[in-house]
Amino acid sequence: MVLVRCLQGAALGALSLAALVMVSSGGAQAQPSGEDRYVILSGGGEEAGHLIARRDGDRVEIDYEVDSNGRGAENTQTLVLGDDFIPRSWEIEGSSLFGDPVEESMRLSDGVLTWSSQPDSGEVRVDSPRLYIAADDSPWSQGLYARALLNNGLSEAPVVPGGTLRIETVQPYELDGEPSAAIYRLTGLSSGGSYILLGEDYRLIASFSSGSVTILDAYRGEAPALRDLHSDLEAARFRELQADLAHGFDAPVQIRNVRIFDPVSLQLGPLSVVTVSGQDIATIETADTAVLRDDVHVIDGEGGTLVPGLHDMHAHVGMSDALNYIGTGVTSVRDMGNSPDRLEDLIGLIESGELAGPRIVRAGMLEGRSPYSVHTGITADTLDEALEAVRWYSAHGYWQIKIYNSLHPEWVEPVAAEASRLGLGVTGHIPAFVTPDEAIEAGYDEIAHVNQLMLGWLLEPDEDTRTPIRLTGMQRAAALELDTAPVRHTVELMREHDVALDTTGVTLELLMLSRSGEYPETAMAYVEHMPIGYRRNRKRAFVTVETEEQDAAYRAGFQRILDTFALLHENGIQLLPGTDSGTGFPVHRELALYVEAGLSPGEALALGTLRAEEYLGRDQWLGSIERGKRADFFLIPGDPTQDITEIGRIRLVMKDGVAYLPSEIHTRLGIEPFAEPVAIRPPQAHSEG
């Protein structure tokens, strides 16, 4: 018998003692033969791929394929397992998310484990068989890892190439034909956790999140319940973290000895004292005239800089992303396409104070039906359905709609007109076989992603941007001249129609410049602080680079992206710093890319703070540190107007008057802190004499 721990949350209630005791198979056992067929379902419930596991004694063959939004991993795998379920060999061949070739192998022989993968290779001597965590595996591997731990009576174990894998029982799960089914949580694979459903003998039934479910085909009807359960489990976990990490105050807070970044002057002010009362900034006084009170909480900024809370103008926020954003000083985001129900639930939990997270502006995803459709938001089969989707988003308080790749070209103008009639903005990708110029004239208020803009200058009319060419085509930018009639015409249209660009340069940098075995520059500032799984994932290529000339083309093409940023900024086009990410760290790099493009650090910071809020119409209460505005800011030790990378060393974040210490957040999330926390001194009692 193996006693395993149960993760209890307020939403789950306490489990009975019987539910805590799971019967182990007792270690070594014969490997069963047979076949398991899994279906991969998107967050909207649509089929997005398959996974087949065929077992013959100690040999397992895996066939895995995902196809969603014109991209997805595909591979075949061969494993040989020991009686302890730990692989003795593992071969993986196929392609990664954007089609880059994958050839990965592992061998455990004579006490030496050797491996070779896209991100890394090496060998390590082990005293006993040790789990290898594959770089390009599949959801089935999570079941393998769990089975190896549980059948050996372990709650945690060191793994190769590094780190510790942990498993904990969450709760039993009622499932016909599976009397011992239970939910487990694996941690140590990445910066978050993975939830799996195991059945008899710890057989994998499902790996699930709120965004997708990989599940045995016979049980596919359980997918909606598992997606909902994932949200409940994560909410319970992050409620506990909020209770531990949020520093609320029963009296005003004085933040002393700080200089304030002003996004209007683009300069730092004199040493000052900022007093926060409740959610708002009550007073700002210069240090030489301020009244230092004893009946307040005191934070000594030690000469550091207060910066208004940052904004990620292109986010896709999930439960586990919200706390990450706060830890990086990002107090506001614009969600650019999500499950409406889950996003609404998350916003409610954040606004009620139950979870830490940024305030969220909603853009509703609107997609057309095609083999390349993204499975998020609302997918329309007809123009009438597309128009009804716009009305639905308007009725539910969305700020704008986001048009996606497969929307029918002839629908763009009537969809934009209906959005405009209802007061919604229009942003998005440029649908296939539509040019950016046509989208602007049809009613776009902004364009999402710099490549979606630039492809209008690079592709032929019959090239399909629903495919990976929307990325691979960017190598053609190496030969792009920006002082040409087509470029000038598009820029003039943007000026005439007041069209902004949601840049996401950091995503293009990751996709175009990542190379196998190397950290890309986009992640260098933070990647070594992250868990081993995250670090390995960043040491991988996304595009196939076969020659030095192709490598040079991608690098020159990315430089042309930065040149485009400069061109647009010089022409008064609003740049909206977005990342298409969820951790918050890429926001810092996005602003650094603006500086590399030629903007001053102050201009970049202004775009990421006040200018973003002006665009959203919220600058009367957000975007700068002023008396009467919301207490949303973060504290860093250095001067970001001289070195933009200083914004990565955050000691304190305040949102709505609640304080967070990033060092505490990052420690709890398995991330090495970036800066020492500040001390928060409580009010001092007055002596009577």
N, C-alpha and C positions, 0 to 999 in steps of 0.2 A: 504494500500500500504506500502511496505517496501523498503526503499532505501538501497541497498547494494553496497559495494565498488568494484571497478574493479582494478585488478592488471594489470598495463600496463607495457609492456616491449618493447624494441626497435624492437624485431622481430614481435610484434603483432600489433603495431600501436594503435592510440587512438580509443576508442569506442564511438559511438554516445550516447547522453544522454538517448535515448530511451532504449538502451541496458543495461543501469545501473538500470533501474526500473523493478523489477520483481513483479508480482502479487502474494501476499501471500494468502493462504486459510483462513487467518484471525484467526488462533488459532484452537480451538476445532472443530472437524468435525467427521463424521462417518467414521470408518475404512472400506475401501473397501475389498471385498472378491475376491479371485482369486488365480492364480498361476503364478509365474515368473520363467522361466527356463534360467539359465545362463550357458555358456560354458567358461571354463578356458583355455586360449591359451598361449603357451609359447612364448618367444621372437622370435622364428623361425616360429611361426604360427601353431605349432602342438598342438593338443588337449591334455591337461594335467589333466583335471578334470571337475567336474560339481558342480553346486550350484542350488538348487531348493528351492524357498521360497513360501510356501503355506499359504494364509491368510484366516481366517474365523472370521470376525468381529475384535475383539481386540486380537485375538490369531494368532500367527505366528509359523509355523513349518519350520525348516531349515534342509536340507539334503546337506552336504558339503563333497567333497572328492577331493583330489589332489594326483596324482601318477606320479612322475617325478624322474628319476634317482634312481629308486628303493626305494623311500621314499616319504612321504607326509602326511599332516594332514587329518584326517577324523573324522567328528563328526555329531551328530544330535542335534538340538537346539529347545527349546520351549520357546516362549516369550509371555507375556501378556502385551499389551501396553495400556497406558492411552490415552485419547482423544488428549493429547499434544504430542503423539508419544514417550513419555519417558517410558521405560519399568518399570512395577511394579513387574515383576518377570522374571527370565531368568534362564533356565536350559541348560547345555551343557554336553554331554557325548560323548566320543570317544577316539581318540588317537592323540598325537602331532606328530611333524615332523618325529621323529625316532621311533614312535610306543609306547611311554610312555603313560599310561592311563590318560585320562582327565575326571574329574568330577567337574564341576564348577556350582555354583548356586548364585543367587542374589534375595533378597526380599526387597521391599519397602512397609512398613506397619506402620501406626500410627506414621509417621514422623521419622521412624528409617530405614535406609538402611543398611542391613547386606549382606555380601558376603563371599564366600569361593572359592578359586581357587588354582591352583597348586603353583603359586608363593607367594600368601598371602591370608589373611582373616582378617575380621574386621567388625566394624559397626560404623556408624556415624549418628548423629541426624541432620535432615535437616528441614528447615522451609517450603520448597516447594519441589516438585519432582526434583531430580537431576539425570543427566545421569551417568550411570555406564559404564565404559570402560572395556569390557571383555578381559580376558587374552588369551583365546583360542576361538576366534570368527571366522569370515570369512569376505571376502570382502563385503558381504551384510551389515555388521554392519556399514561400512562407510556411506552407504546411509541412514541407520537409524539415525546415529548421525547428519548427515547434515539435514535430514528432521526435526528432533526435534528442531534444532536451527532455521532453516528458517521459519518453521510454527509458531514459537513463536516470530518471529521478532528479533532474536538475531544474532549478529555477533560473539559473544564469550560467554562462560559460564564456571563456575567451574565444574569439573567432579570428580567422585569418581573412584579410591582411591586417586587421587590428581592431581593437575595441572589445566590448563585451555585449553579448546578446542576452536579453532578459525576457522571461515570459511570466505572465501572471493570469490567473483565472479571473474573469470578470463576473460571469453569471451562467447558470444553466440555461438551455434554450430548448423549448418544446418543439419537436420536429417528428412527424410521423416516420416510423421505421428507424429512428435513431434515438434510443432511450437514454444514451449517455451524452447527447450533444451538449456542447458548452461553448461560450464565447471566451476567447483569449486575446490578450494584448501583447504584442511583441515590441520591444524597444531596443535601440542600439543599431538598427539598420539605417536610420536617417535621423534628421533633427526632430521628427515627430514619432508617432507610434502607429503600428499596423494592427488592425482588428481582423481576426479570423474566426470562423466557425468550424469546429472539429467534431467528428462523430465517433463511432466505436473504433477502438484501437487508434485514436487520434488521427483518423483519416480526414483529409481536408474536404470540407463541404463547400466553404465559401471564403473568399477574401473580399472585404467590403469597406467602402468609404461612402460618404454622402455623394461623391461624384461618380463612382462606378462600382459595379459588383461583378466579381468573377465567381460563378456558382455552378455546381453540378446541374446539368440540364434538367434532370428530373425534379429539381427543387427551384427552378427559376421563378416560380410564383412567390417565393420568399423574399425576392430582391427588394421590393418596396419596403417591407418591414425591416430588413437589415439596414437599408439606407436611413430610415427613421431612427433605428436603434443607434446607429453610429452618431447621429446628431445628439441624441440623448446622452450617450456615454461621454462624448467630448464636452458637452455642456456641463456635465457633472464634474469632469476633471478640471475644466477651466474655471468653474465656480470656486473650487477649492483653491486654485492658484490665485484667483482674484482676492479671496479672503486673506491669503498670506502676503500678497505682494502690494496691494493698494494701501497707500498711506493717506488716510483721511484725517481731517483736522477739526477739532472742536473750538478752535480759536483762529484768528487771522495768522498768516504766515508772512514773515519778513525775510526776503532773500537779499542779503547784504553783499556789498563789495563785488558788484557785477557791472559789466558794460553791456549795453543793449544794442543789438543789430537793428538798424532802421532800414527797412526795405524801400523807403522813398529816397533818402539821401545816399543809400548804399554804404553807409559808414557806421562805425561804432560810436556810441555816445560816451559821456564821461562816466566814471565810477558812480553807481547809483544804488538805491535801495528800492526794491519792488515789494509792495505789500499786497497780498492776495486775501480776499475775504469771500468765503463761499466759492462760487464758480468764477468770480470776476477779479480783475485787477482793480484794486481800490485806490492805490496811490503809487506814483513814481516820483522819487525825490533824489536829488543829487546827494552823494555821500557826505559832502561837507555841510549840508543843511538839513539832513534827515533827522527826525526824532527817532532814536532807537528805543523801542519799548521792551519792557520785561514781560508783559502779559500776552505775548505772541510766541508762536513757534518760530525758531530762527534757523536759517540755513546760510552758512557763510560760503559765498561763491568763490572766495580766494582769488579775486581778480579775473575770473573767467568771463565768458560771454553767454548772454541769454539770446537765443535765436527763436523766432516764432516757429510754431509747429509746422513741420513739412507736410506737403501734399503729394500723394501719388495719384496722378490723374489717369492712370490706366492700371487698375487692379482687378484681380479676380479673387475675392476674399472668401475664405472658408473659416470654420471655427478655429482651426489651429493657427491661422495666419494672423488673427486679430492681435494677440499678445505680442507676436513678433514685431508688428508694426509699432506698437507703443515703445518697445525696447529700443527702436532705432529713431525715435523722435518724430515719427510720422503720425500725426494726430488726426489727419483727414485723408480720405481716399475717395476716388470715384470708381465704383464697381462697374466694369465694362462687359457684363454678360454673366448671368448666374441663374441658378434655379430660383425663380421668384419666391416660392414658399420658404426655402431654406434661407435666402437672403433676408426675407422679412423677419424670420425667427431670430436670426443673428442680430439684426438691427435692434430688435426689441430687447434682447438680452444685454446689449451694450448700453442702450439708452437708459435701461432700468438700473444700471450699475452692477448687474450680476456678473458680467464679464468685462475684462479689460479689452479695449479695442478702439480703433479710430471711428470718428463719425463718417458715415457712408452716404455718398450721393449715388443714386441709382440710374444706370443707363440700361435700357431693356434690349436684349439681343433679339434681332429679327432676321431669320434665315429663310431661304427658299429650299425646296426639296430637290435633292440631287444625290448621286452616289458619294459626293464629297461633303455633304452637309455636316455642320457642327451640331452636336447633340446637346445644346444648351439653349435656354430661353424658349422662344416660340418659333416653330417651323411652319411656314405657310405653304400650302399646295396651290392656292389661287390668290389672285389679287384681292378678292373680297376678304379672304382670311388674313392677308397681310394688313389690310386697312383695319380690320377688327382688332388685330394685335396692337396696332398703334393706339386705338381707342382704349383697349384694356390697360395698356401701360399708362396712359393719361389718367384714367379713372383711379388707378392705384398709386398715383403720386410720383411717378418717375419723372426725372428731370429732362431726359432725352431718350431717343432710340438709337440703337447701334445696328446699322445695316451690315450684313455679312456677305460672304463670297458668292453664295448660290442664289441670292435674290434675283429674280428675272429682271434683265435690263430695262424692260418696258414698264416695270412697276416702280422704279426708283422715283420718278417725278411725282406720280400720284401719292406714293407713300410719304415723300417729303412734304408735299402740299398738305396732306392730312395732319401730319405732325405739327407743321407750322400753324395750321388753323387752331389746333388744340394747345398751342403754346409750348410744345416740346421742341428741343433742339434735335438736330440730325447729325450724327457722326457715323463712323464705321470704316470698314474695309471698302475698297472700290470693287463692286461685284465684277465677276468674270465678264469680259468682253464689253466693259464700260471703261472709259478713260477718266482720269481725275478731272480733266476739264469738263467733261460731260456731267460728272457727278456734282461739281460745283454749280454749274448752270441749272442742274435739276433741283438744287435746294440744299445741298450739304452746308452745314455751318462749320464743320471741321473735318479733318481726315485723321484716321487712326493709323499710326505706324508710318515712319518716314519711308519705308520701302514701298508702301501702298501709293504714296505720292510719286516716288522716283521711278517706279515701274512704268508709269505713263510715258517716260522719256526713254525707256530702255527696251520694251517688248514690242513685238509685232502684233497687229490687231487680232490675229487668230490664236495667239498663245493664251493658254488657260491658266489663270492665276488661282484657281482652286487647287492646283497641284503644287508640288514643292518648288516649281519655277518661281513662285513669289519670293523664295529665298535664294535659290541657286542663280536666278537671273541677276541678282545684285552684283555678281562678279563683273558684269558688263559695265557697271558704273566706273570701272577703272579708266575707260576711254571716254567718259562723259565730259563734254564741255558745258559749263554752266552758263556761259555767255553766248547762248544760241537762241534762236527765235522760239522753239517749243518751250524751253525753260522760262524765258522771259514772259511768254504768253500765260503760262500757268501761274507764275508769281503775280502777274498783273491781275489775273482773275481772283486770286486769293485776296489781294488788296482791295479790289473793287467790291467783293462780296463779304469782306471781313471774315475770311475763313482762317481758322486756327489749325495748327498741326500738333497732334498728340504724338510726341516724337518716338518714344520707346527705343532710343538709340542703344541702351544697354542690352536689350534683347538682340538687336542686330549684331552688336559686338560679340555677344556670346555665340550666336549661331554662325557668324561668318569667320571668326578668328579663333575659335576653340580648336585645339589640336590634340591628338591622342598623346597622353602621358605628360601634358603640360597644363598648368593652371592658366586660364586666360586672364588678361589684364583686368577685365571687368570684375573679377572676383578676388584679386590679389589682396585687397585691403582687409578682407574679413575671412577668407576661406580657411586659413590655418586655425582659426578659432572654432571651426564647425566640427561636428561629429564625423567619424571616418567615412560613413556612407555618403555623406554630402560631399566630402573632399574628393572621393573617388569619382562621383558623378560629374564633378567639375573638371576632371582630368580626362575628358572624352571629346571626340569630335562630333559635330552635328552634320556637317557637309562632307562629301567625299572630295578629298584633295589628292590628286594622283600625280601632279607634276609641280615643279618649282614655279612654272609660269602660272599655273592655276592658283597656287598659294599667293603669289604676288598680286594676282588680279583681285582676289578677295581682300587683301590688305589695302590695296589702292582703292578698291571700291568702298571700303569702310571710311577711308580718309575723305572720299567724295561725299559721304553722308555728313561728316563733320563740316565740310565746306558748304553743304546745303543748309545746315543749321545756321551758319554765319550769314549766308545770303538771305535767308528768310528773316533773320533778326534785323539785318541792316535795312530790310524793306518794310519793317514795322509789322511783320506777321507774328501773331502771338504763338509762342512756343509753350506747350503744356508738358511739363516733365512727367512722363509716365513710364512704367517699367514692364507691364505685362507679367508681373511677378507677385509674390505673396509674402516674402520675408522682410521687406523693408530695407535691407542692406542695399539692393540695387538702386534705390532712390539716391543714395549718396553718390554712387557712380554716375548716374544720369546727370546730376548737376556738375560733376567733375568733367564729363564729356562736353558740356556746354562751355566750360572754361577752356578745354583743349580746342574747341572750335573757335575760340577768340573772344568770348564774352569775359567780362571781369567776374571774379568770384562774387562780388556784390550783386551784379546783374543776374547771375545764375541763382543766387539765394532768393532774390526778389521774385523771380519766376516761380520758384518752388514754394513761395509763401504768399505774399500779398497779391501778386499778379494772378495767381491761380484763384484766389478767393474773389478778386474783382471779376474774373471771368464767370464765376458761379453766382455772383451777386450777393456775396456774404461778407464783403470787406468792412461793413459797418461794425461787425462784432468779431471778426477773425482776421488773421493774416499778418498782424503786427502787434507789438507789445505796447499798448497804450491804455491809459486810465479808462475804465468802463468797458473794455473789451474782455473777452473770455480769457481765462488764465490757461492758455495753450502755448507752451514753449519748452525748450530744453536748454540745459547748461553744459557747456564744454569748456575745457581749460584754456584753449588757444584762441587765435583770431582768425575766423574763417574768411575774412575779407582779404587776408594775405595768403592763406592756404586753405582751399576749399575742403581738403581731406580732413581738416580738423573736426568736421561735423560727425565723423565716425567715432570720436572719443567722448561719449556722452556720459555724464555723471548723474544727471537728474532729468526726468521728463515730468511735466505737469500737463494734465488734460482736464478741463473743467474743474480746476482747483484741486484735483486729486494727484498726489505725487507718486511716482514710480522710480525705483533705482534700477537702471538697466543691468547692473552687475548681479542683482538678485534674480531678475527675469532670466538672464542668460544662463546663470548657474542651474536654475530649475529646468531649463530646456536643453541642457547638455552642451551649452556653448561656453567657451572660455571668455570671461569678461574682457572688455576693451579699456576700461578706465576704473579708477577707484571711486566708490560712491561718496556722496556728500554725507555729512552728519546732520541729523535733524534734531535740534535741541527743543525740548518742550518748554512751555511758558514757565517762568521762574516765579515762585511764590513770593509775595511781598512780605517783608518782615515788619513787625509792629513793635514799637518801643516807646 
